[in-house]
Amino acid sequence: MAHRIAIVLATLFTLASCATFVAREIESSSNPYTFSTSESFEKLAETLLTFDKQYCSDTWLYCFSYFYGAPQPLSESDLSFSVSLTNPATMTFDKSLTLISSAVPRFEGTVMLLHGFGADKEEMRYAATYFQLLGFHVLVPGLFGRDAASPPLSYGVKDAELLTEFLDNQRDTVTQPLIVVGHSMGALAAVKTATLSNQISGLILLSPMNRFDIATVGVAMSFRPWTSLLIPDFSLKEGAKIALSNAGVDIEQTDMFDDLSSLTLPILVYGGRKDTISNINEAAQWNMPNVTRHVVKSENHMSTPVIDNLEHRAISTWISANIEPAVYLNTGDISEYNQTDSFEEK
């Protein structure tokens, strides 16, 4: 009997130790991918009108850095870019975008882009450039825990109040309509901000993060396969809960579906069919009249902030149909732009 009790206690101690280890890994995590952009993109980036700035809140007594980008004048020639995403533990992923001058839609307004967990605002620079090329002003803030002067990490939950205050103080810069784009954990922050701010016209959620404990299991499977084999799912989930508790966040607060039900503004959801970190495949929960959902085979969790031809078609079509009609400043036959690829699921 004593032997059995000793085994049980040893097992519990091991599971608790694993959970503590997982929590520490979460709190010190970083983006598992490196990005390599093509020379054509780097040359364009040098010409873009962008400014690195800082916003400080008198209410929160914290600051965060962000960059602002002005709309990019329409190019008279076609533009082609490519990006490689490399994760040493898994694979290299390539994406490319071609914007045909006669078929580039132009819009007005502002796009605020929110990065994912473990990343920083640089993760969204490529997507920001894309929206500048479509005629938008862009704002790209660093979320909690990404800068020394910023508030502690809040896993996309507490960011919303400060982001709402930030938008209220940017009314001279933020031209309407305002679209908020969020990737992964940034999608959760986008949803929570939309529940507080009356300025937001629509949301674009790229690989939106599942509830944090479930997403943690998916992260281990995708980026640390040996960890997922050695540490049971129970300990991974408990580690996620410990990390959240350390930040004063409840696990239920990271389930965006609890907030989505209160929103009526148009929402575009885009991600990969095999993404185990995202809730993109929860078809029944996304079945809302204001939601357009595209699930594609070619994407993984980290690739969606790098916009390619298929994603461009999804985004520009959705904006034209739900936010504002597109204007084509160049004349010409736009049929050459029409994609032959189709979305697998809507």
NULUMKOL-135690 format. One record per atom (N, C-alpha, C, O): atom name; x, y, z. Coordinates in steps of 0.2 Angstrom, whole numbers. Layout:
<rs>
site;east;north;up
CA;X;Y;Z
...
</rs>
This chain:
<rs>
site;east;north;up
N;4;-6;0
CA;0;0;0
C;4;6;0
O;3;11;-4
N;9;6;4
CA;14;12;5
C;18;13;-2
O;19;19;-4
N;19;7;-5
CA;23;8;-11
C;18;11;-17
O;21;15;-21
N;12;9;-17
CA;7;12;-22
C;7;20;-20
O;6;24;-25
N;6;22;-14
CA;5;29;-12
C;12;33;-14
O;11;38;-17
N;17;30;-14
CA;24;33;-16
C;24;34;-23
O;26;39;-26
N;21;29;-27
CA;21;30;-34
C;16;35;-36
O;18;39;-41
N;10;35;-33
CA;6;41;-35
C;9;48;-33
O;8;52;-37
N;12;48;-27
CA;15;55;-25
C;20;57;-30
O;21;63;-32
N;24;52;-32
CA;30;53;-37
C;27;55;-44
O;30;60;-47
N;21;52;-46
CA;18;54;-52
C;16;61;-52
O;17;65;-56
N;12;63;-46
CA;9;69;-45
C;15;75;-45
O;14;80;-48
N;20;73;-42
CA;26;78;-41
C;29;79;-48
O;31;84;-50
N;30;73;-52
CA;32;74;-59
C;28;78;-63
O;30;83;-67
N;21;77;-63
CA;17;81;-67
C;17;88;-65
O;16;93;-69
N;17;90;-59
CA;17;97;-56
C;24;100;-59
O;24;106;-61
N;29;96;-58
CA;36;99;-61
C;36;100;-68
O;38;106;-70
N;32;96;-72
CA;32;97;-79
C;28;103;-81
O;29;107;-85
N;22;104;-77
CA;18;110;-78
C;22;116;-76
O;21;121;-80
N;26;116;-71
CA;30;122;-69
C;35;124;-75
O;36;130;-77
N;38;119;-77
CA;42;119;-83
C;39;123;-89
O;42;127;-92
N;33;120;-91
CA;29;123;-96
C;28;130;-95
O;28;134;-100
N;26;132;-89
CA;24;139;-88
C;30;143;-89
O;29;149;-92
N;36;141;-87
CA;42;145;-88
C;43;146;-95
O;45;151;-97
N;43;140;-99
CA;44;141;-106
C;39;145;-110
O;41;149;-114
N;33;145;-108
CA;28;150;-110
C;30;157;-109
O;30;161;-114
N;32;159;-103
CA;33;166;-101
C;39;168;-104
O;40;174;-105
N;44;164;-107
CA;50;166;-110
C;50;165;-118
O;55;165;-121
N;44;163;-121
CA;44;161;-127
C;45;166;-132
O;44;172;-131
N;47;164;-138
CA;48;169;-144
C;46;166;-150
O;44;160;-151
N;45;170;-156
CA;43;167;-162
C;47;162;-165
O;53;163;-165
N;45;156;-166
CA;49;150;-169
C;51;151;-176
O;55;147;-178
N;48;156;-179
CA;50;156;-186
C;55;163;-188
O;54;167;-184
N;59;162;-192
CA;63;168;-195
C;60;169;-202
O;58;165;-206
N;60;176;-203
CA;57;178;-210
C;63;181;-214
O;67;185;-212
N;62;179;-221
CA;67;181;-226
C;63;184;-231
O;60;180;-235
N;64;191;-233
CA;60;194;-238
C;64;195;-244
O;70;195;-244
N;61;195;-250
CA;64;196;-256
C;67;203;-257
O;65;208;-254
N;72;204;-262
CA;75;210;-263
C;70;215;-265
O;70;221;-263
N;65;213;-269
CA;60;218;-272
C;56;221;-266
O;54;227;-266
N;55;217;-261
CA;51;219;-255
C;55;224;-251
O;53;229;-249
N;62;222;-250
CA;66;227;-246
C;67;233;-250
O;67;239;-246
N;67;234;-256
CA;68;240;-260
C;62;244;-259
O;62;250;-258
N;56;241;-259
CA;50;245;-258
C;49;247;-251
O;47;253;-250
N;51;243;-246
CA;51;245;-239
C;55;251;-238
O;53;255;-233
N;60;252;-241
CA;65;258;-240
C;61;265;-243
O;63;270;-240
N;56;264;-247
CA;53;270;-250
C;46;272;-246
O;43;277;-247
N;44;267;-241
CA;38;268;-238
C;39;273;-232
O;44;274;-229
N;33;277;-231
CA;33;283;-226
C;31;280;-220
O;25;279;-219
N;36;278;-215
CA;34;275;-209
C;37;279;-203
O;43;281;-205
N;34;279;-198
CA;37;282;-192
C;37;278;-186
O;31;275;-184
N;42;277;-182
CA;42;273;-176
C;40;278;-170
O;43;283;-170
N;35;276;-167
CA;33;281;-161
C;32;277;-155
O;33;271;-154
N;30;281;-150
CA;28;278;-143
C;22;281;-140
O;21;288;-141
N;18;277;-138
CA;12;280;-134
C;12;279;-127
O;14;273;-125
N;11;284;-123
CA;11;283;-116
C;5;285;-113
O;2;290;-114
N;2;281;-108
CA;-4;282;-105
C;-4;285;-98
O;0;282;-94
N;-7;290;-97
CA;-7;293;-91
C;-12;289;-86
O;-11;289;-80
N;-16;285;-89
CA;-21;281;-85
C;-17;275;-82
O;-17;273;-77
N;-14;271;-87
CA;-10;265;-86
C;-3;266;-83
O;-1;261;-80
N;-1;272;-84
CA;6;273;-82
C;11;269;-86
O;17;267;-83
N;10;266;-92
CA;14;262;-96
C;14;265;-103
O;11;270;-105
N;19;263;-106
CA;20;265;-113
C;21;259;-118
O;23;254;-115
N;20;260;-124
CA;22;255;-129
C;24;258;-135
O;21;263;-137
N;28;255;-139
CA;30;257;-145
C;25;255;-151
O;22;250;-150
N;25;259;-156
CA;21;257;-162
C;24;260;-168
O;28;265;-168
N;22;258;-174
CA;24;262;-180
C;18;264;-184
O;13;260;-184
N;18;269;-187
CA;13;272;-191
C;16;272;-198
O;21;274;-200
N;11;270;-203
CA;13;270;-210
C;8;274;-214
O;2;273;-213
N;10;278;-219
CA;5;282;-223
C;4;277;-229
O;7;273;-231
N;-2;279;-232
CA;-4;275;-239
C;2;276;-244
O;5;281;-245
N;3;270;-247
CA;8;270;-252
C;5;272;-259
O;0;269;-261
N;8;277;-263
CA;5;279;-269
C;5;273;-274
O;9;268;-274
N;0;272;-278
CA;-1;267;-282
C;5;266;-287
O;7;271;-291
N;8;260;-288
CA;13;259;-293
C;11;259;-300
O;5;256;-301
N;14;261;-305
CA;13;261;-312
C;15;254;-315
O;13;252;-320
N;19;250;-311
CA;21;244;-314
C;18;238;-309
O;17;240;-303
N;19;232;-311
CA;17;226;-307
C;22;226;-301
O;28;227;-302
N;20;223;-295
CA;24;222;-290
C;24;215;-288
O;18;212;-287
N;30;212;-287
CA;30;205;-285
C;34;204;-279
O;40;207;-279
N;32;200;-274
CA;36;199;-268
C;36;192;-266
O;31;188;-268
N;41;190;-262
CA;41;183;-259
C;44;183;-252
O;48;187;-251
N;42;179;-248
CA;44;178;-241
C;45;171;-240
O;41;167;-241
N;51;169;-236
CA;52;163;-234
C;52;163;-226
O;55;167;-223
N;48;158;-223
CA;47;157;-216
C;51;151;-214
O;49;145;-217
N;56;151;-210
CA;59;145;-208
C;59;144;-201
O;60;148;-197
N;57;137;-199
CA;57;135;-192
C;62;129;-192
O;60;124;-195
N;68;129;-189
CA;73;124;-189
C;70;117;-187
O;72;112;-190
N;65;117;-183
CA;62;111;-180
C;57;107;-185
O;56;102;-185
N;54;111;-190
CA;49;109;-194
C;51;110;-202
O;53;105;-205
N;50;116;-204
CA;51;116;-212
C;52;124;-213
O;52;128;-209
N;53;125;-220
CA;53;131;-223
C;47;132;-227
O;45;127;-231
N;44;138;-227
CA;37;139;-230
C;38;145;-234
O;40;151;-232
N;36;145;-240
CA;37;150;-245
C;30;153;-247
O;26;149;-249
N;30;160;-248
CA;24;163;-250
C;25;169;-255
O;31;172;-254
N;21;170;-259
CA;23;175;-264
C;16;179;-266
O;11;177;-265
N;17;186;-268
CA;12;190;-269
C;13;194;-275
O;19;197;-276
N;9;194;-280
CA;9;198;-286
C;4;203;-286
O;-2;201;-287
N;5;210;-286
CA;0;215;-287
C;0;218;-294
O;5;221;-296
N;-5;216;-298
CA;-5;219;-305
C;-8;226;-305
O;-13;227;-302
N;-4;230;-308
CA;-5;238;-307
C;-13;239;-309
O;-16;243;-306
N;-15;236;-314
CA;-22;238;-317
C;-27;235;-313
O;-33;236;-314
N;-25;230;-308
CA;-30;227;-304
C;-30;228;-296
O;-33;224;-293
N;-25;232;-294
CA;-25;233;-287
C;-30;238;-284
O;-31;243;-287
N;-34;235;-280
CA;-40;239;-277
C;-37;244;-272
O;-32;243;-269
N;-40;250;-273
CA;-38;255;-268
C;-44;257;-263
O;-50;257;-265
N;-42;258;-257
CA;-47;259;-252
C;-45;265;-248
O;-39;268;-249
N;-49;268;-243
CA;-47;273;-239
C;-49;270;-232
O;-53;266;-231
N;-45;273;-227
CA;-46;271;-220
C;-40;269;-217
O;-34;271;-219
N;-40;266;-211
CA;-35;264;-207
C;-35;257;-205
O;-41;254;-204
N;-29;253;-205
CA;-29;247;-202
C;-24;246;-196
O;-18;249;-197
N;-26;244;-191
CA;-22;242;-185
C;-21;235;-185
O;-25;231;-185
N;-14;233;-184
CA;-12;226;-185
C;-9;224;-178
O;-5;228;-175
N;-11;218;-175
CA;-9;216;-169
C;-6;209;-170
O;-9;204;-173
N;0;209;-167
CA;5;203;-168
C;2;197;-163
O;-2;198;-159
N;5;191;-165
CA;4;185;-161
C;8;185;-155
O;13;189;-153
N;7;179;-151
CA;11;178;-145
C;18;176;-146
O;19;172;-151
N;23;179;-142
CA;30;177;-143
C;33;181;-149
O;39;181;-149
N;29;185;-152
CA;32;190;-158
C;32;197;-155
O;30;198;-149
N;33;201;-160
CA;33;208;-159
C;30;212;-165
O;28;208;-170
N;30;218;-165
CA;26;222;-170
C;30;221;-177
O;27;222;-182
N;36;219;-177
CA;40;217;-183
C;36;212;-187
O;37;211;-193
N;33;207;-184
CA;30;201;-187
C;25;204;-192
O;23;201;-197
N;22;210;-191
CA;16;212;-195
C;18;217;-200
O;14;220;-203
N;25;218;-201
CA;27;224;-205
C;26;222;-212
O;24;226;-216
N;26;216;-214
CA;25;214;-221
C;17;215;-223
O;16;218;-228
N;13;213;-218
CA;6;214;-219
C;4;221;-219
O;0;223;-223
N;8;225;-215
CA;7;232;-215
C;8;235;-221
O;5;240;-224
N;14;233;-224
CA;16;236;-231
C;10;234;-236
O;8;238;-240
N;8;228;-236
CA;2;226;-240
C;-4;231;-240
O;-6;233;-245
N;-6;232;-234
CA;-12;237;-233
C;-10;244;-235
O;-14;248;-237
N;-4;246;-234
CA;-2;253;-237
C;-2;253;-244
O;-5;258;-247
N;-1;248;-248
CA;-1;247;-255
C;-9;248;-257
O;-10;250;-263
N;-13;246;-253
CA;-20;246;-254
C;-23;253;-253
O;-29;254;-254
N;-19;257;-250
CA;-22;264;-249
C;-23;266;-241
O;-26;271;-240
N;-22;261;-237
CA;-23;262;-230
C;-18;265;-226
O;-12;264;-227
N;-19;269;-221
CA;-15;271;-216
C;-14;265;-211
O;-19;261;-211
N;-8;264;-208
CA;-8;258;-204
C;-5;260;-197
O;0;264;-197
N;-7;257;-192
CA;-4;257;-185
C;-3;250;-183
O;-7;246;-183
N;4;249;-180
CA;6;243;-178
C;9;243;-171
O;15;245;-170
N;5;242;-166
CA;7;243;-159
C;11;236;-157
O;9;231;-159
N;15;237;-152
CA;18;231;-148
C;13;229;-143
O;11;234;-139
N;11;223;-142
CA;6;221;-137
C;10;221;-130
O;16;221;-130
N;6;220;-125
CA;9;219;-118
C;14;214;-117
O;14;209;-120
N;20;216;-114
CA;25;212;-113
C;30;212;-118
O;35;208;-117
N;30;216;-123
CA;34;215;-129
C;40;221;-128
O;45;220;-131
N;39;226;-124
CA;43;231;-123
C;45;232;-116
O;41;230;-111
N;51;235;-114
CA;53;235;-107
C;48;240;-103
O;47;239;-97
N;45;245;-107
CA;41;250;-103
C;34;248;-104
O;30;252;-101
N;32;243;-107
CA;25;241;-108
C;22;237;-102
O;26;235;-98
N;16;237;-102
CA;13;233;-96
C;15;225;-97
O;17;223;-102
N;15;222;-91
CA;16;215;-91
C;12;211;-96
O;6;213;-98
N;15;205;-98
CA;11;201;-103
C;4;199;-100
O;3;197;-95
N;-1;200;-105
CA;-8;198;-103
C;-11;193;-107
O;-17;192;-107
N;-8;190;-112
CA;-10;185;-116
C;-16;187;-121
O;-21;184;-122
N;-16;194;-123
CA;-21;196;-127
C;-28;198;-123
O;-32;201;-127
N;-28;198;-117
CA;-34;199;-113
C;-35;206;-111
O;-40;210;-112
N;-29;209;-107
CA;-30;215;-104
C;-28;221;-109
O;-28;227;-108
N;-25;219;-115
CA;-23;224;-120
C;-28;228;-122
O;-27;234;-124
N;-34;226;-122
CA;-40;229;-126
C;-41;236;-123
O;-43;241;-127
N;-41;237;-116
CA;-42;243;-113
C;-37;249;-115
O;-39;254;-117
N;-31;247;-115
CA;-26;252;-117
C;-26;253;-125
O;-25;259;-127
N;-28;248;-129
CA;-28;249;-136
C;-34;253;-138
O;-34;258;-142
N;-40;253;-134
CA;-45;257;-135
C;-44;264;-133
O;-46;269;-137
N;-40;265;-128
CA;-38;272;-126
C;-33;275;-131
O;-34;281;-133
N;-29;271;-134
CA;-24;273;-139
C;-28;275;-145
O;-26;280;-148
N;-33;271;-148
CA;-37;273;-153
C;-41;280;-152
O;-41;284;-157
N;-43;281;-146
CA;-47;287;-145
C;-42;293;-145
O;-44;298;-147
N;-35;292;-144
CA;-31;297;-144
C;-27;298;-151
O;-23;302;-152
N;-29;294;-156
CA;-27;294;-162
C;-32;296;-167
O;-31;295;-173
N;-37;300;-165
CA;-43;301;-169
C;-40;306;-175
O;-43;306;-181
N;-35;310;-174
CA;-33;314;-180
C;-29;310;-185
O;-29;312;-191
N;-26;304;-183
CA;-23;299;-188
C;-27;294;-190
O;-27;292;-196
N;-32;292;-186
CA;-36;286;-188
C;-42;288;-192
O;-47;291;-190
N;-41;288;-199
CA;-47;289;-203
C;-51;283;-204
O;-49;278;-204
N;-58;285;-205
CA;-62;279;-205
C;-63;277;-213
O;-62;281;-217
N;-65;270;-214
CA;-66;265;-209
C;-60;262;-205
O;-55;263;-208
N;-61;260;-199
CA;-55;257;-196
C;-56;249;-196
O;-61;247;-193
N;-51;246;-198
CA;-51;238;-198
C;-45;236;-193
O;-40;239;-194
N;-47;231;-189
CA;-42;229;-185
C;-40;222;-187
O;-44;217;-187
N;-34;220;-188
CA;-31;214;-190
C;-27;211;-185
O;-22;214;-182
N;-29;205;-183
CA;-25;201;-177
C;-23;195;-179
O;-27;191;-182
N;-17;193;-178
CA;-14;186;-179
C;-14;182;-172
O;-11;185;-168
N;-17;176;-172
CA;-16;172;-167
C;-18;175;-160
O;-24;177;-160
N;-14;176;-155
CA;-16;180;-149
C;-18;187;-151
O;-22;189;-147
N;-15;190;-156
CA;-17;196;-158
C;-25;196;-160
O;-28;202;-160
N;-27;191;-163
CA;-34;190;-165
C;-39;191;-158
O;-44;194;-159
N;-36;188;-153
CA;-40;188;-147
C;-40;195;-144
O;-45;198;-142
N;-35;199;-145
CA;-34;206;-143
C;-39;210;-147
O;-42;215;-145
N;-39;208;-154
CA;-43;212;-158
C;-51;211;-156
O;-54;216;-156
N;-53;205;-155
CA;-60;204;-153
C;-61;208;-147
O;-67;211;-146
N;-57;207;-142
CA;-59;211;-135
C;-59;218;-136
O;-63;222;-133
N;-54;221;-141
CA;-54;228;-142
C;-61;230;-145
O;-64;236;-144
N;-63;226;-150
CA;-70;228;-153
C;-76;228;-149
O;-81;231;-150
N;-75;224;-143
CA;-81;224;-138
C;-81;231;-134
O;-86;233;-131
N;-75;235;-134
CA;-75;241;-130
C;-75;247;-135
O;-77;252;-133
N;-72;247;-141
CA;-71;253;-145
C;-77;253;-150
O;-79;248;-153
N;-80;259;-151
CA;-85;261;-156
C;-82;263;-162
O;-86;265;-167
N;-76;263;-163
CA;-73;266;-169
C;-72;260;-174
O;-71;262;-180
N;-72;254;-172
CA;-70;249;-177
C;-75;246;-181
O;-81;245;-179
N;-74;246;-188
CA;-79;244;-193
C;-79;237;-195
O;-84;234;-197
N;-73;234;-194
CA;-73;227;-195
C;-66;223;-193
O;-62;227;-191
N;-66;217;-192
CA;-60;213;-190
C;-58;208;-195
O;-62;205;-199
N;-52;207;-196
CA;-49;202;-199
C;-44;198;-195
O;-40;200;-192
N;-46;191;-194
CA;-43;187;-189
C;-39;182;-193
O;-42;177;-196
N;-33;182;-192
CA;-28;177;-195
C;-26;172;-191
O;-23;173;-185
N;-27;166;-192
CA;-26;160;-188
C;-27;162;-181
O;-23;161;-176
N;-34;163;-179
CA;-36;165;-172
C;-34;160;-167
O;-35;154;-168
N;-31;162;-162
CA;-29;157;-156
C;-35;154;-153
O;-40;157;-151
N;-34;148;-152
CA;-39;144;-148
C;-38;146;-141
O;-34;149;-139
N;-43;143;-136
CA;-42;144;-129
C;-35;142;-127
O;-32;138;-130
N;-32;146;-123
CA;-25;146;-122
C;-22;139;-120
O;-17;137;-123
N;-25;136;-116
CA;-23;129;-114
C;-23;124;-120
O;-18;120;-121
N;-28;125;-124
CA;-29;120;-130
C;-23;122;-135
O;-20;118;-138
N;-22;129;-136
CA;-17;131;-140
C;-10;129;-138
O;-6;128;-143
N;-9;129;-132
CA;-2;127;-129
C;-1;120;-132
O;5;118;-133
N;-6;115;-131
CA;-5;108;-134
C;-3;109;-141
O;1;105;-143
N;-7;113;-145
CA;-5;113;-152
C;1;116;-154
O;5;114;-158
N;4;121;-150
CA;10;124;-151
C;16;118;-150
O;20;118;-154
N;15;114;-144
CA;20;109;-143
C;20;104;-149
O;25;102;-151
N;14;102;-151
CA;14;97;-157
C;17;100;-163
O;20;97;-167
N;16;107;-165
CA;18;110;-171
C;26;112;-171
O;29;111;-176
N;28;114;-165
CA;35;117;-165
C;40;114;-160
O;46;115;-161
N;37;110;-156
CA;41;106;-151
C;39;99;-151
O;36;97;-145
N;39;95;-156
CA;36;88;-156
C;39;84;-151
O;35;80;-148
N;45;85;-149
CA;48;80;-143
C;45;82;-137
O;44;78;-133
N;44;89;-136
CA;41;91;-130
C;34;88;-129
O;32;85;-124
N;30;88;-134
CA;23;85;-134
C;23;77;-133
O;18;74;-131
N;29;74;-135
CA;29;67;-134
C;31;65;-127
O;29;60;-124
N;35;69;-124
CA;38;68;-117
C;33;71;-111
O;33;68;-106
N;30;76;-113
CA;26;79;-108
C;18;78;-110
O;16;80;-115
N;14;75;-105
CA;7;74;-107
C;3;80;-108
O;5;86;-105
N;-2;80;-111
CA;-6;85;-113
C;-9;89;-106
O;-10;95;-106
N;-10;85;-101
CA;-13;87;-95
C;-8;92;-92
O;-10;98;-90
N;-1;91;-92
CA;4;95;-89
C;5;101;-94
O;6;107;-91
N;4;100;-100
CA;4;106;-105
C;-1;111;-103
O;0;117;-103
N;-7;109;-102
CA;-13;113;-101
C;-12;116;-94
O;-14;122;-93
N;-10;112;-89
CA;-9;115;-82
C;-4;120;-82
O;-4;125;-79
N;2;119;-86
CA;7;124;-87
C;4;131;-90
O;6;136;-88
N;0;130;-95
CA;-3;136;-98
C;-8;140;-93
O;-7;146;-92
N;-11;136;-88
CA;-15;139;-83
C;-11;143;-78
O;-13;148;-76
N;-5;140;-76
CA;-1;143;-72
C;2;149;-74
O;2;155;-71
N;4;149;-81
CA;7;155;-84
C;1;161;-84
O;3;167;-83
N;-5;159;-86
CA;-10;164;-86
C;-12;167;-79
O;-13;173;-78
N;-12;162;-74
CA;-13;164;-67
C;-7;169;-64
O;-9;174;-61
N;-1;168;-67
CA;4;172;-65
C;3;179;-68
O;5;184;-65
N;-1;180;-73
CA;-2;186;-76
C;-9;189;-74
O;-11;194;-77
N;-12;186;-70
CA;-19;188;-67
C;-24;187;-72
O;-29;191;-73
N;-24;182;-76
CA;-29;180;-82
C;-32;173;-81
O;-28;169;-79
N;-38;173;-82
CA;-42;167;-81
C;-42;163;-88
O;-42;166;-93
N;-42;157;-88
CA;-42;153;-94
C;-48;154;-98
O;-48;155;-105
N;-54;156;-95
CA;-60;157;-99
C;-59;164;-103
O;-63;164;-108
N;-55;168;-100
CA;-55;175;-104
C;-51;174;-110
O;-51;179;-115
N;-48;168;-112
CA;-44;167;-118
C;-48;164;-123
O;-46;162;-129
N;-54;162;-122
CA;-59;159;-126
C;-63;165;-130
O;-68;168;-127
N;-61;166;-136
CA;-64;172;-140
C;-71;171;-141
O;-74;176;-143
N;-73;165;-142
CA;-80;164;-144
C;-85;167;-138
O;-91;169;-140
N;-83;168;-132
CA;-87;171;-127
C;-88;178;-129
O;-93;181;-127
N;-83;182;-132
CA;-84;189;-134
C;-87;190;-141
O;-91;194;-142
N;-86;185;-145
CA;-88;185;-152
C;-96;186;-153
O;-98;189;-157
N;-99;182;-148
CA;-106;182;-149
C;-110;189;-148
O;-115;190;-150
N;-106;194;-145
CA;-109;200;-143
C;-107;205;-149
O;-110;211;-149
N;-103;203;-154
CA;-101;208;-160
C;-106;207;-166
O;-108;201;-167
N;-108;212;-169
CA;-112;212;-175
C;-108;215;-181
O;-110;214;-187
N;-102;217;-180
CA;-98;220;-186
C;-95;214;-190
O;-94;209;-188
N;-94;216;-196
CA;-91;211;-201
C;-85;208;-199
O;-80;212;-197
N;-84;201;-199
CA;-77;198;-197
C;-75;193;-203
O;-79;189;-205
N;-69;194;-205
CA;-66;189;-209
C;-61;185;-205
O;-57;187;-201
N;-62;178;-206
CA;-57;173;-202
C;-54;169;-208
O;-57;167;-212
N;-47;169;-207
CA;-43;166;-212
C;-38;161;-209
O;-34;164;-205
N;-37;155;-211
CA;-32;151;-208
C;-31;144;-212
O;-35;143;-217
N;-27;140;-209
CA;-26;133;-212
C;-30;128;-209
O;-31;127;-203
N;-31;123;-213
CA;-35;117;-211
C;-32;113;-206
O;-35;110;-201
N;-25;112;-206
CA;-21;108;-202
C;-19;112;-196
O;-14;109;-192
N;-21;118;-195
CA;-18;122;-189
C;-21;119;-182
O;-27;120;-181
N;-17;117;-178
CA;-19;114;-172
C;-19;119;-166
O;-21;118;-161
N;-16;125;-168
CA;-16;130;-163
C;-22;135;-163
O;-24;138;-158
N;-25;135;-169
CA;-30;140;-170
C;-37;136;-169
O;-38;130;-169
N;-42;141;-168
CA;-49;138;-168
C;-53;139;-174
O;-59;138;-175
N;-49;140;-180
CA;-52;141;-186
C;-56;135;-189
O;-61;136;-192
N;-55;129;-186
CA;-59;123;-189
C;-65;122;-184
O;-68;117;-186
N;-67;126;-180
CA;-73;125;-176
C;-79;128;-180
O;-81;134;-178
N;-81;125;-185
CA;-86;127;-190
C;-92;129;-186
O;-95;134;-188
N;-95;125;-182
CA;-101;127;-178
C;-101;133;-175
O;-105;137;-175
N;-95;135;-171
CA;-95;141;-167
C;-94;147;-171
O;-95;152;-169
N;-91;146;-177
CA;-90;152;-182
C;-96;153;-186
O;-96;158;-190
N;-101;149;-185
CA;-107;150;-190
C;-111;155;-187
O;-116;154;-184
N;-109;161;-189
CA;-113;168;-187
C;-114;172;-193
O;-110;172;-198
N;-119;175;-194
CA;-121;179;-200
C;-116;184;-202
O;-116;186;-208
N;-112;187;-197
CA;-107;192;-199
C;-100;190;-200
O;-96;194;-201
N;-99;183;-200
CA;-93;180;-201
C;-92;177;-208
O;-96;173;-210
N;-86;179;-211
CA;-84;175;-217
C;-78;171;-215
O;-73;174;-213
N;-78;165;-216
CA;-73;160;-214
C;-70;157;-220
O;-73;154;-224
N;-63;157;-221
CA;-60;154;-226
C;-54;149;-223
O;-50;151;-220
N;-55;143;-224
CA;-50;138;-222
C;-47;135;-228
O;-50;132;-232
N;-40;136;-228
CA;-36;133;-234
C;-31;128;-232
O;-28;129;-227
N;-30;124;-237
CA;-25;119;-235
C;-18;121;-235
O;-13;118;-232
N;-16;127;-238
CA;-9;129;-240
C;-6;133;-234
O;0;134;-234
N;-10;134;-229
CA;-8;139;-223
C;-6;135;-217
O;-9;129;-216
N;-1;137;-213
CA;0;135;-207
C;-1;141;-202
O;-3;146;-204
N;0;140;-195
CA;-2;145;-190
C;2;151;-191
O;0;157;-190
N;9;151;-193
CA;13;157;-193
C;13;160;-200
O;16;165;-201
N;10;157;-205
CA;11;160;-212
C;6;165;-214
O;7;169;-218
N;0;165;-210
CA;-5;170;-212
C;-4;177;-212
O;-7;181;-216
N;1;180;-208
CA;2;187;-208
C;6;189;-215
O;7;195;-216
N;9;184;-218
CA;12;185;-224
C;7;183;-230
O;5;178;-231
N;5;189;-233
CA;-1;188;-237
C;1;187;-244
O;6;190;-247
N;-2;181;-247
CA;0;179;-254
C;-6;181;-259
O;-11;184;-256
N;-6;178;-265
CA;-11;180;-270
C;-18;177;-267
O;-23;181;-268
N;-19;171;-265
CA;-25;169;-263
C;-28;173;-257
O;-34;174;-257
N;-24;174;-252
CA;-26;178;-246
C;-28;185;-248
O;-33;188;-245
N;-24;188;-253
CA;-26;195;-255
C;-33;195;-258
O;-36;200;-257
N;-34;190;-262
CA;-41;189;-265
C;-46;189;-260
O;-52;192;-260
N;-45;185;-254
CA;-50;184;-249
C;-51;191;-245
O;-57;193;-244
N;-45;194;-244
CA;-46;201;-240
C;-49;206;-244
O;-53;210;-242
N;-46;207;-250
CA;-49;213;-254
C;-56;212;-256
O;-60;217;-256
N;-58;206;-257
CA;-65;204;-259
C;-70;206;-253
O;-75;209;-253
N;-67;204;-247
CA;-71;205;-241
C;-72;212;-239
O;-77;214;-237
N;-66;216;-240
CA;-67;223;-238
C;-72;226;-243
O;-76;230;-241
N;-71;225;-250
CA;-76;228;-255
C;-83;226;-253
O;-87;230;-254
N;-84;220;-251
CA;-91;218;-250
C;-94;220;-243
O;-100;221;-242
N;-90;221;-238
CA;-92;222;-231
C;-90;229;-228
O;-94;232;-223
N;-85;232;-230
CA;-82;238;-227
C;-83;244;-232
O;-86;249;-230
N;-80;244;-238
CA;-81;249;-243
C;-79;247;-250
O;-75;242;-250
N;-83;249;-255
CA;-81;247;-262
C;-74;249;-264
O;-72;254;-262
N;-71;244;-267
CA;-64;246;-270
C;-65;250;-276
O;-70;251;-280
N;-59;254;-277
CA;-59;259;-282
C;-52;257;-286
O;-47;256;-283
N;-53;256;-293
CA;-47;254;-297
C;-45;260;-300
O;-48;263;-305
N;-39;263;-298
CA;-37;270;-301
C;-34;269;-308
O;-34;273;-312
N;-31;263;-309
CA;-28;262;-316
C;-34;258;-320
O;-38;254;-317
N;-34;260;-326
CA;-38;256;-331
C;-35;251;-334
O;-29;250;-335
N;-39;246;-336
CA;-36;240;-340
C;-40;234;-338
O;-44;234;-335
N;-37;228;-341
CA;-41;222;-341
C;-39;219;-334
O;-33;216;-334
N;-43;218;-329
CA;-41;215;-323
C;-43;208;-323
O;-41;205;-318
N;-45;205;-329
CA;-46;198;-329
C;-40;194;-328
O;-40;188;-325
N;-34;197;-330
CA;-28;193;-329
C;-26;192;-322
O;-22;188;-320
N;-29;196;-317
CA;-28;195;-310
C;-32;189;-307
O;-30;186;-302
N;-37;188;-310
CA;-42;183;-307
C;-38;176;-306
O;-35;174;-310
N;-39;174;-300
CA;-35;168;-297
C;-39;162;-300
O;-45;161;-300
N;-35;157;-301
CA;-38;150;-303
C;-39;146;-296
O;-43;141;-296
N;-36;148;-291
CA;-36;144;-285
C;-43;145;-282
O;-46;151;-283
N;-46;141;-278
CA;-52;142;-275
C;-52;140;-267
O;-47;136;-265
N;-56;143;-263
CA;-56;142;-256
C;-59;135;-255
O;-64;133;-258
N;-56;131;-250
CA;-59;125;-249
C;-65;125;-245
O;-70;121;-246
N;-66;130;-240
CA;-72;130;-236
C;-73;137;-234
O;-68;141;-233
N;-79;139;-234
CA;-81;146;-232
C;-86;145;-226
O;-88;151;-223
</rs>
